[in-house]
Amino acid sequence: MERGLGTLLRHVTAHLDGDLQAIYDEIGVPIRPRFYPIIRQLVCSGPVAVGELAEAAAVTQPAATQTIAEMAKVGLVTIAKGRDGRKHLVSLTSKGSEIARQLRPVWGSVATSVAELDGELSQPLSQFLSEVLEALDREPFRDRIRRAMKNG
């Protein structure tokens, strides 16, 4: 049986995230792969509003809020109200900063491994996925489905 596109994408993500989680577990750091874009943004920018972190991580604001709450539970970030009282600013704790420092070599190894994987493919995976996202920005998948349904 041929697997559908969504199944294939979830399977690839499960491989990548699952194997990276195994590395994190082996070295004993309390993080998950989905924490990476938030930690990276905080390392680069300092305290950041939740909405900006959601944008940087390419997730919805509720998904970012959920991830940030999970990060706060393990002591990686703090959340404080901004000056206007409406925005919430997220900052790395000293524990979060230390873990980010500790993981720099791991993240460098991830980049090396991605390049190695890309070399085994007919086209670099990140380039291909970027092209997919650009095509979906031009015409969302739902519109493509609706058009296909009309054309029968």
Buried (B, 14 or more C-beta within 10 A) or exposed (E): EEEEEEEEEEEEEEEBBEEBBEBBEEEEBBBBBBBBBBBBBBBEEEBBBBEBBBBBBEBEEEEBBEBBEBBBEBEBBBBEEEEEEEBBBBBBBEEBBEBBEEBEEBBEEBEEEBEEEBEEEEEBBEEEEEEEEEEEEEEEEEEEEEEEEEEE
